[in-house]
Amino acid sequence: MTDTTARVEAAIRAALGTIKPASADIDGDADLALVAGLDSVEVMDLVMEIEDRLDVSIPVESLAEASTVNQLRTGICRLIDGGAPAGPA
């Protein structure tokens, strides 16, 4: 796992811990809406938490493409790395 990947993963987990504490340790491939129980408002809160932690702006289309922690992490890593692949999960 690269430094960026680890940093993004930690930010997502910390943000999840703030929004839904019981969901901070869900499996990376678990669906955020189904398993974590995030509704649309909580998803937006999650994104704002992640943006604050990483000092990035996450486009809305990134959310539409990501339904799991791993997919969200990959999308954010691509954004941070300027479109480069995020590497293995």
C-alpha positions in Angstrom: 0.0 0.0 0.0 1.5 3.4 -1.0 1.7 6.3 1.4 -1.2 8.1 -0.4 -3.3 4.9 -0.3 -2.7 4.5 3.4 -3.4 8.1 4.1 -6.6 8.1 2.2 -7.7 4.8 3.8 -7.0 6.3 7.3 -9.0 9.5 6.4 -12.0 7.5 5.2 -11.9 5.3 8.3 -11.6 8.3 10.6 -14.4 10.1 8.8 -16.6 6.9 9.0 -15.8 6.8 12.8 -17.1 10.3 13.1 -20.2 9.9 11.1 -21.1 6.2 12.0 -18.8 5.0 14.8 -19.9 1.4 14.5 -19.0 1.4 10.8 -15.4 2.5 11.0 -14.0 -1.0 10.8 -16.3 -2.4 8.0 -14.7 -4.5 5.3 -13.3 -2.5 2.5 -15.6 -4.2 0.0 -18.7 -3.8 2.1 -21.4 -1.5 0.6 -21.4 1.8 2.5 -25.2 2.2 2.2 -26.2 -1.4 3.0 -23.6 -2.4 5.5 -22.6 0.9 7.1 -26.2 2.1 6.9 -25.3 5.5 5.5 -28.1 7.6 4.1 -27.6 10.3 1.5 -27.1 13.0 4.1 -24.5 10.9 6.0 -22.7 10.2 2.7 -22.4 13.9 2.1 -21.2 14.4 5.7 -18.7 11.6 5.1 -17.4 13.3 2.0 -17.0 16.6 3.8 -15.1 15.0 6.6 -12.8 13.3 4.1 -12.3 16.5 2.2 -11.4 18.3 5.4 -9.0 15.6 6.5 -7.2 15.4 3.2 -7.6 19.0 2.0 -9.1 18.0 -1.3 -12.3 18.6 -3.2 -14.1 15.4 -4.1 -16.3 15.7 -7.3 -19.8 14.4 -7.0 -19.3 11.9 -9.8 -16.7 10.2 -7.7 -19.4 9.4 -5.2 -21.6 7.9 -7.9 -18.8 5.6 -8.9 -18.0 4.4 -5.4 -20.2 2.2 -3.2 -17.5 0.7 -1.0 -14.6 2.0 1.1 -12.1 0.5 -1.4 -13.8 2.1 -4.4 -13.9 5.4 -2.6 -10.3 5.1 -1.6 -9.3 4.3 -5.2 -11.2 7.3 -6.6 -9.7 9.7 -4.1 -6.2 8.4 -4.7 -6.6 8.9 -8.4 -7.8 12.4 -7.7 -4.8 13.2 -5.4 -2.3 11.5 -7.8 -3.6 13.4 -10.8 -5.3 10.4 -12.5 -2.6 7.8 -11.7 -3.8 4.4 -10.6 -4.0 4.0 -6.9 -2.3 0.6 -6.8 -3.5 -2.6 -5.2 -6.0 -2.6 -2.3 
